[in-house]
Amino acid sequence: MKRSVLLAMAAVLMLSLLPGCGKKDDAGSAAPASGEKETAGEGTTLETADLSKLITLGNYKGLKVTLQDTTVSEEDIEAYLKSALETMTTQKEVTDRGAKEGDTVNIDYEGKLDGVPFPSGTDKGFDLTLGSHRFIDGFEDGLVGAKTGETRDLNLTFPDDYAKAELSGKDVVFTVKVNSISENIVPELDDKVAKELDPEVSSAKEYREKIEKKLKDTNVATARSQAFSELLSEVQNSSDIKDVKELPDWLMEGIKKEQKENFETSLELYGIDLQTYLSQQGMTEEDFDETLTAYAQSIAGQQLTVQALANAENITVTEEDLKKQYEEDAASYGYSSGEEFEEAIKNMGEEQTFKDATLTRKVEEMLLNYADIENPEMLEE
């Protein structure tokens, strides 16, 4: 897998799951300077710190929670099927009729503002599926009925909120020539198509059943995650957590450092750096640091609560837990085995992040087991 995708994965792992401790640097952690708030915690990670000096855990047993609906409807299955079948679309050129919605037309076009071509308004040999809404309102509709070789002038208006200010709300004319028309043919689901979509199934019926289970599993996972978020928030709100000014530097600075790195990783995927982003947003480094500090404060509260819950229930992450989690997550990130996925995580230096995520999953399981779930049937297969 490409490095950019691996970097993104590291960011997702950190942002999508509540970690159990701060990320360590080369020296092991960002320890506080001598005399600076060391009394707030004697360890250098939440896993080893004396949390009694940082948080008094509130009640976490018997909390009421309602799960969101996890039912999979026929409409859900059909929508998934439609999307899957569309990946097998083939095209057949048509010459005996005009273009209709759903067809792909190959076009040359030139846009003019006040009779003058404008930047990005011209292209040749462009494939456009009518009804895809890739162009401004009226463009695609204006080509319905056009035949191969026909040229049409489309008098259109850019929306007032268009991203390019020089075109926002402007009346323009697009001259469009239709070079060819292709009908998009989406196959019907049968045993052969089902096996092409998923070599592990032997029939269309089995494929539909697998889709239904996949959708159900996704819904259940989402419901569990939402319930966990609500429960954790309730526990956090009932807990007594030290004010941000009293939290140890190794915790706050560690979170800020990691979240900044994650944000820069995300920007890197878009080809820009932090300074460019701040300039585009009209923010100073001080503004960004204030925002980061506020976010770090929120994360610190979550981290403290998760670790305190783990400590209260003697929950730890063993090597066996990690191996199992690597195996379960491998396919989701495009790896053929848990070993391959584990190697990728180690190459990124994100073993601690993965361990933290695994701890959070175990805490989630514990909280849900203790919870008074009003509709537990939503977790049934």
C-alpha positions as CSV (number, residue, x, y, z in Angstrom):
1,M,0.0,0.0,0.0
2,K,1.2,3.5,-0.8
3,R,2.8,5.6,1.9
4,S,0.1,8.3,1.6
5,V,-2.6,5.7,2.3
6,L,-0.7,4.3,5.3
7,L,-0.3,7.8,6.6
8,A,-4.0,8.4,6.2
9,M,-4.7,5.1,8.0
10,A,-2.6,6.3,11.0
11,A,-4.7,9.5,11.2
12,V,-7.9,7.6,10.9
13,L,-6.9,5.1,13.6
14,M,-6.2,8.0,15.9
15,L,-9.1,10.2,15.1
16,S,-11.9,7.5,14.8
17,L,-11.1,5.8,18.1
18,L,-10.5,7.2,21.5
19,P,-6.9,6.4,22.4
20,G,-5.8,5.3,25.9
21,C,-2.7,7.3,26.1
22,G,-0.5,9.9,24.4
23,K,1.9,9.0,21.6
24,K,5.5,8.5,22.7
25,D,8.4,10.3,21.0
26,D,11.8,8.9,20.5
27,A,12.7,9.3,24.1
28,G,9.6,7.5,25.3
29,S,7.3,10.4,26.0
30,A,7.2,14.2,26.4
31,A,7.9,14.4,30.1
32,P,7.1,17.6,32.0
33,A,10.0,20.0,32.8
34,S,11.2,19.8,36.3
35,G,8.7,21.2,38.8
36,E,6.0,21.8,36.1
37,K,2.8,20.2,37.2
38,E,4.5,16.9,38.0
39,T,2.2,16.5,41.0
40,A,-0.7,16.0,38.5
41,G,0.7,12.7,37.5
42,E,3.8,10.7,38.2
43,G,3.9,8.6,35.1
44,T,4.7,9.6,31.5
45,T,1.6,7.9,29.9
46,L,-1.9,7.4,31.1
47,E,-1.2,3.7,31.3
48,T,1.4,4.3,34.0
49,A,0.2,7.5,35.6
50,D,-1.5,7.7,39.0
51,L,-4.9,8.6,37.7
52,S,-6.3,9.2,41.2
53,K,-4.6,12.6,41.0
54,L,-6.3,13.4,37.7
55,I,-9.8,11.9,37.7
56,T,-12.4,10.6,40.1
57,L,-14.4,8.2,38.1
58,G,-18.2,8.6,38.1
59,N,-20.8,5.9,37.9
60,Y,-20.5,3.7,34.8
61,K,-22.8,0.7,35.6
62,G,-26.4,0.4,34.7
63,L,-26.5,3.5,32.5
64,K,-29.5,3.6,30.2
65,V,-29.0,3.8,26.5
66,T,-31.1,3.3,23.4
67,L,-29.5,1.8,20.3
68,Q,-30.2,3.3,16.9
69,D,-32.2,1.1,14.5
70,T,-30.0,-1.6,12.9
71,T,-32.7,-3.1,10.7
72,V,-31.7,-3.8,7.1
73,S,-34.6,-3.1,4.7
74,E,-35.1,-4.4,1.2
75,E,-34.5,-0.9,0.0
76,D,-31.0,-0.9,1.7
77,I,-30.2,-4.2,0.0
78,E,-31.4,-3.0,-3.4
79,A,-29.4,0.3,-3.0
80,Y,-26.2,-1.7,-2.3
81,L,-26.9,-4.1,-5.2
82,K,-27.5,-1.1,-7.6
83,S,-24.2,0.4,-6.6
84,A,-22.4,-3.0,-6.9
85,L,-23.9,-3.8,-10.3
86,E,-23.0,-0.3,-11.6
87,T,-19.4,-1.2,-11.2
88,M,-19.9,-3.8,-14.0
89,T,-21.5,-1.3,-16.4
90,T,-20.6,-1.7,-20.0
91,Q,-21.2,0.8,-22.8
92,K,-22.8,0.4,-26.2
93,E,-22.6,3.2,-28.8
94,V,-25.9,4.3,-30.2
95,T,-26.5,6.2,-33.4
96,D,-30.2,5.9,-34.0
97,R,-31.6,8.2,-31.4
98,G,-30.8,11.3,-29.3
99,A,-29.2,11.2,-25.9
100,K,-31.3,10.4,-22.9
101,E,-30.6,10.6,-19.1
102,G,-28.3,7.8,-18.1
103,D,-26.4,7.9,-21.4
104,T,-22.7,8.8,-21.5
105,V,-22.0,11.5,-24.2
106,N,-18.6,12.4,-25.4
107,I,-18.5,16.1,-25.9
108,D,-16.4,19.1,-26.9
109,Y,-17.5,22.3,-25.2
110,E,-16.6,26.0,-24.8
111,G,-18.0,28.4,-22.3
112,K,-18.2,32.1,-22.9
113,L,-18.8,35.0,-20.6
114,D,-19.9,38.2,-22.4
115,G,-18.7,36.5,-25.6
116,V,-15.2,35.7,-24.2
117,P,-14.0,32.2,-23.4
118,F,-13.4,31.9,-19.6
119,P,-10.7,29.7,-17.9
120,S,-11.7,26.1,-17.2
121,G,-14.8,26.5,-19.4
122,T,-13.4,24.6,-22.4
123,D,-12.6,20.9,-23.0
124,K,-12.6,18.3,-25.8
125,G,-13.4,14.6,-25.8
126,F,-15.0,14.9,-22.3
127,D,-17.2,11.9,-21.2
128,L,-20.3,13.1,-19.3
129,T,-23.1,10.8,-18.0
130,L,-26.4,12.7,-18.3
131,G,-28.0,12.9,-14.9
132,S,-24.7,12.8,-12.9
133,H,-25.0,16.5,-12.0
134,R,-21.3,17.1,-12.6
135,F,-22.1,20.4,-14.4
136,I,-24.1,23.4,-13.4
137,D,-27.9,23.1,-13.6
138,G,-29.2,23.0,-17.1
139,F,-26.0,21.8,-18.8
140,E,-26.9,18.1,-18.8
141,D,-30.6,18.6,-19.3
142,G,-29.8,20.8,-22.3
143,L,-28.1,17.8,-24.0
144,V,-31.1,15.4,-23.6
145,G,-32.3,14.6,-27.1
146,A,-29.1,15.8,-28.9
147,K,-27.9,13.4,-31.6
148,T,-24.3,12.5,-32.5
149,G,-22.7,15.3,-34.5
150,E,-25.2,17.9,-33.2
151,T,-24.0,21.2,-31.7
152,R,-26.1,23.1,-29.2
153,D,-25.8,26.5,-27.5
154,L,-26.7,26.3,-23.8
155,N,-27.7,29.6,-22.2
156,L,-27.0,29.0,-18.5
157,T,-26.4,30.9,-15.2
158,F,-23.8,30.0,-12.6
159,P,-25.2,29.7,-9.1
160,D,-24.7,32.6,-6.8
161,D,-22.6,30.5,-4.4
162,Y,-20.3,29.2,-7.1
163,A,-16.8,28.6,-5.8
164,K,-15.2,30.9,-8.4
165,A,-16.3,34.4,-7.6
166,E,-15.7,35.7,-11.1
167,L,-18.4,33.3,-12.4
168,S,-20.8,33.4,-9.4
169,G,-24.3,34.4,-10.6
170,K,-23.0,35.1,-14.2
171,D,-24.9,34.4,-17.4
172,V,-22.8,32.3,-19.8
173,V,-23.2,30.4,-23.1
174,F,-21.8,26.9,-23.5
175,T,-21.4,25.7,-27.1
176,V,-21.4,21.9,-27.0
177,K,-20.8,19.4,-29.7
178,V,-21.9,15.8,-29.2
179,N,-19.2,13.5,-30.6
180,S,-20.8,10.2,-29.6
181,I,-23.5,8.7,-27.5
182,S,-23.1,5.5,-25.5
183,E,-25.8,3.6,-23.6
184,N,-24.8,2.4,-20.2
185,I,-25.8,-1.2,-19.7
186,V,-26.0,-2.4,-16.1
187,P,-26.2,-6.2,-15.8
188,E,-29.0,-7.9,-13.9
189,L,-28.0,-10.0,-10.9
190,D,-27.7,-13.7,-11.6
191,D,-25.5,-16.5,-10.4
192,K,-22.7,-15.6,-13.0
193,V,-22.7,-11.9,-12.1
194,A,-22.8,-12.6,-8.4
195,K,-19.7,-14.8,-8.7
196,E,-18.0,-12.0,-10.6
197,L,-18.8,-9.5,-7.9
198,D,-17.7,-11.9,-5.2
199,P,-15.8,-15.1,-6.1
200,E,-16.5,-16.5,-2.6
201,V,-20.3,-16.9,-3.4
202,S,-21.9,-19.5,-5.6
203,S,-25.2,-17.9,-6.4
204,A,-27.2,-14.7,-6.5
205,K,-29.2,-15.8,-3.5
206,E,-26.0,-16.3,-1.5
207,Y,-24.7,-12.9,-2.6
208,R,-27.8,-11.2,-1.5
209,E,-27.6,-12.9,1.9
210,K,-24.0,-11.9,2.2
211,I,-24.9,-8.3,1.4
212,E,-27.7,-8.4,4.1
213,K,-25.3,-9.7,6.7
214,K,-22.6,-7.1,5.8
215,L,-25.1,-4.3,6.0
216,K,-26.4,-5.6,9.3
217,D,-22.9,-5.9,10.7
218,T,-22.2,-2.3,9.7
219,N,-25.4,-1.1,11.3
220,V,-24.6,-2.9,14.5
221,A,-21.1,-1.6,14.6
222,T,-22.4,1.9,14.1
223,A,-25.0,1.5,16.7
224,R,-22.5,0.2,19.2
225,S,-20.1,3.0,18.5
226,Q,-22.9,5.6,18.9
227,A,-24.1,4.0,22.2
228,F,-20.5,3.9,23.5
229,S,-20.0,7.5,22.7
230,E,-23.2,8.4,24.6
231,L,-22.2,6.2,27.6
232,L,-18.7,7.5,27.7
233,S,-19.9,11.1,27.6
234,E,-22.2,10.3,30.5
235,V,-19.4,8.8,32.5
236,Q,-17.1,11.7,31.7
237,N,-19.8,14.2,32.7
238,S,-20.3,12.5,36.1
239,S,-16.6,12.2,36.8
240,D,-14.4,14.8,38.5
241,I,-11.6,15.6,36.1
242,K,-8.9,18.1,36.9
243,D,-9.1,21.5,35.2
244,V,-7.0,21.7,32.0
245,K,-4.5,24.0,33.7
246,E,-3.8,21.3,36.3
247,L,-3.3,18.5,33.7
248,P,0.3,17.4,33.2
249,D,2.3,18.8,30.3
250,W,3.2,15.3,29.1
251,L,-0.5,14.7,28.5
252,M,-1.6,18.0,27.0
253,E,1.5,18.6,24.9
254,G,1.5,15.0,23.8
255,I,-2.1,15.2,22.5
256,K,-1.4,18.5,20.8
257,K,1.7,17.2,19.1
258,E,-0.1,14.1,17.8
259,Q,-3.2,15.9,16.6
260,K,-1.1,18.5,14.8
261,E,0.8,15.7,13.1
262,N,-2.4,14.0,12.1
263,F,-3.8,17.2,10.7
264,E,-0.6,17.8,8.7
265,T,-0.9,14.3,7.4
266,S,-4.4,15.0,6.2
267,L,-3.2,18.3,4.5
268,E,-0.3,16.4,2.9
269,L,-2.9,14.2,1.1
270,Y,-4.2,17.4,-0.5
271,G,-0.8,18.6,-1.4
272,I,-0.7,21.6,1.0
273,D,1.3,22.4,4.1
274,L,0.0,23.8,7.4
275,Q,1.3,27.4,6.7
276,T,-0.6,27.4,3.4
277,Y,-3.7,26.2,5.1
278,L,-3.5,28.8,7.8
279,S,-3.0,31.5,5.2
280,Q,-6.0,30.3,3.2
281,Q,-8.2,30.3,6.4
282,G,-7.0,33.7,7.6
283,M,-5.6,32.1,10.8
284,T,-2.4,32.8,12.6
285,E,-0.3,30.2,14.3
286,E,-1.6,31.5,17.7
287,D,-5.2,31.0,16.5
288,F,-4.4,27.5,15.4
289,D,-2.7,26.7,18.8
290,E,-5.7,28.0,20.7
291,T,-8.0,25.8,18.6
292,L,-5.6,22.8,19.1
293,T,-5.5,23.4,22.9
294,A,-9.2,23.4,23.2
295,Y,-9.5,20.2,21.1
296,A,-6.7,18.6,23.2
297,Q,-8.6,19.4,26.3
298,S,-11.6,17.6,25.0
299,I,-9.5,14.6,24.0
300,A,-7.7,14.6,27.3
301,G,-11.0,14.2,29.2
302,Q,-12.0,11.3,26.9
303,Q,-8.6,9.6,27.3
304,L,-8.6,10.0,31.1
305,T,-12.1,8.5,31.3
306,V,-11.2,5.5,29.0
307,Q,-8.1,4.7,31.0
308,A,-9.8,5.2,34.3
309,L,-12.5,2.7,33.2
310,A,-9.9,0.3,32.1
311,N,-8.1,0.6,35.4
312,A,-11.3,0.1,37.4
313,E,-12.1,-3.1,35.6
314,N,-8.5,-4.3,35.3
315,I,-8.7,-4.2,31.5
316,T,-5.4,-4.6,29.7
317,V,-4.3,-5.3,26.1
318,T,-2.3,-8.5,25.7
319,E,-0.3,-9.7,22.7
320,E,-3.1,-12.1,22.0
321,D,-5.6,-9.3,21.9
322,L,-3.4,-7.4,19.4
323,K,-2.9,-10.4,17.2
324,K,-6.6,-10.9,17.1
325,Q,-7.3,-7.3,16.3
326,Y,-4.7,-7.2,13.5
327,E,-6.4,-10.2,11.9
328,E,-9.9,-8.7,12.2
329,D,-8.8,-5.3,10.8
330,A,-6.5,-6.5,8.0
331,A,-9.1,-6.8,5.2
332,S,-10.7,-3.5,6.1
333,Y,-7.4,-1.7,5.2
334,G,-6.6,-3.8,2.2
335,Y,-4.2,-6.3,3.6
336,S,-4.3,-10.1,3.0
337,S,-3.3,-11.1,6.5
338,G,-2.9,-9.8,10.1
339,E,0.8,-10.3,9.9
340,E,1.0,-8.0,6.8
341,F,-1.1,-5.4,8.5
342,E,0.9,-5.5,11.7
343,E,4.1,-5.0,9.7
344,A,2.6,-2.0,8.0
345,I,1.6,-0.5,11.4
346,K,5.0,-1.1,12.8
347,N,6.7,0.5,9.8
348,M,4.6,3.6,10.4
349,G,5.6,3.6,14.1
350,E,1.9,3.4,15.1
351,E,2.0,0.3,17.3
352,Q,1.0,2.4,20.4
353,T,-1.9,4.0,18.5
354,F,-3.2,0.6,17.5
355,K,-2.8,-0.7,21.1
356,D,-4.8,2.3,22.4
357,A,-7.5,1.7,19.9
358,T,-7.7,-2.0,21.0
359,L,-8.0,-0.9,24.6
360,T,-10.8,1.4,23.7
361,R,-12.7,-1.4,22.0
362,K,-12.4,-3.5,25.1
363,V,-13.6,-0.6,27.3
364,E,-16.5,-0.2,24.8
365,E,-17.5,-3.9,25.3
366,M,-17.4,-3.5,29.0
367,L,-19.5,-0.4,29.1
368,L,-22.1,-1.9,26.9
369,N,-22.2,-5.1,29.0
370,Y,-22.9,-3.0,32.1
371,A,-25.4,-0.8,30.3
372,D,-29.2,-1.0,30.6
373,I,-29.9,-1.2,26.9
374,E,-33.6,-0.5,26.2
375,N,-33.7,-2.2,22.8
376,P,-31.1,-5.0,22.9
377,E,-32.7,-6.8,20.0
378,M,-31.0,-4.3,17.7
379,L,-27.8,-6.3,18.4
380,E,-29.2,-9.5,17.3
381,E,-28.1,-11.1,14.0
